[in-house]
């Protein structure tokens, strides 16, 4: 394949990639919002002043950056909500053998007591518990064999 004059080679000195438009806008807003801030002001006071400035711009329909400002406020002001499932109740014998527990879960899903995705989570959890138990058992057995061999 022929190399064109624009082909990059190892060791080429490329100019640093510039900052994004969003970064430049945010830097400008930060500078704008901190004008007149006392040099002895705390970091908290500076952050409050910046957020106040962002909020004023976010709720100004004439400001072309209002959408970005509103997004910034919601993303930085509140943590992202993680989806969580509601608590479910169904008959489950924690002393039963794993295959019986899995059967109980399937029965609960089939009868509409729990949604299928939650049933899958239960089944995967039962399987993980079996795997942990097997690993622990094998580890103990290997340690006992090593102990016997080292005598």
N, C-alpha and C positions, 0 to 999 in steps of 0.2 A: 504494500500500500504506500503510495507516494505521500510524503509529508508536505503539508501546505505551510505557508508562512505563519499560520495561526495555531499550528500544532504545539501543544505544551510539552516541554521536556523537563525532566527532573533537574532541579536547580534553577529553573526560571524564576526570576524575581518578579512577582506579580504585585501590583498595588493592593493595599489592604482593601477589603470589601467595605464599602461605605455603610453607614447606619441606615436603617430602614426609615421610611417616611413617618411611621408611627413613633419610632424612637425620637426622631427630630422634633415632632409635634409635642411629644411629652416633655422633652427637655425645654422647649420654648415655653410651655405652660408652667413648668416648675420655676423657671427664671422669672416669668411674669408674676406668678403668685407670691414669690418670696421678696419682691421689691419692697423695701422699707422694713424688712424684718430686722429686729435688733440683733447685733452680733452676739449678744449673750443669751439669745433665745435657746430654749431646749429643742432637742430633736422632736419631741412630741408637739411642741408649739408649731414648728415648721411643718410637720406632717398635717396638723389640723388646718393650717392656713392653706396648704396645697390642696387638701381634700375639699375645703370650702370653695376654693377657686374652681376646682373640677366640677363640683356640684352646681355652681352658678352657671357654668358653661353647658353642663349636661341638660339643664332644664330651660335653656334658652333656645327656642325653636329657630331663631335667626342665625345661630352659630353653626357653621358647617361641620364642626367637630363634636356636636352634641351627642350623636349616636355613639361615637367612640368613647366619649367621656362617661356616658351612662353605663356603657359596658365595663369600663375601667372601674367605676364605682362599685358596681355589683360584683365584679370578679375579685376585687381587692377588699371590699368591705365585708363580704360574707363568704365563708368557705363554701365550696361546692357541696351541694347536698348529695349524699350517697344514697342510692335507692336501698331501701330495706323492706323486708317482708314482714307482714303481720304475724303475730304469734298464732300458731295453729294447735288445736288439741284433738287428739285421737287416741284410741287404745294402743298402748305400746308397752310391751313387757321388756324392761331393760335386762332382765335375768335370762331371757330366752336365747336360744342359739341364733347366730347371725342370720341364717337362712329363714328362720321363723320371723325374726324382726323385719327382714326385707319383705316377707309375705304380708306382714301387718301393714307395712307402709303401702304396698301395692293395693291392698284391700281398701285402705283409707283413701287413696287416690281414685280408685275405681268407683267408690261410693260418694265421691265429691266432698269428702271432709278436708282434703288438702289438694292444692293444684298440682298438676303433673311435674312442673319444674321444681317445686318444693320436694315432691316425692323423690325426684332424681337426686336432689341434694342430700336427702336422708340416706338413700341407697349408697351414694358415693362416700358418705361419712361412715356408714357401716363397713364398707369395703376398706376404707383407710384404717379403721380400727383393727380389722382382721390383719392387714398388712403390718401394722405396728406390732401386734401380738406375735405374728410369725417372726418378724425380725428380732424381737426381744427374746423369744424362745430360742431361735437359732444362735444368737449371740451368747446366751447363757450356756447352751450345749457346747459350743466351740470353746468357751473359756474353761469349762469343766474338763473337756478332752485335753486341752493344752496343759492344764494343771496335772492331769494324770500322766501325760507324756513327760513332763518335766521332773517327775519324782524319781 
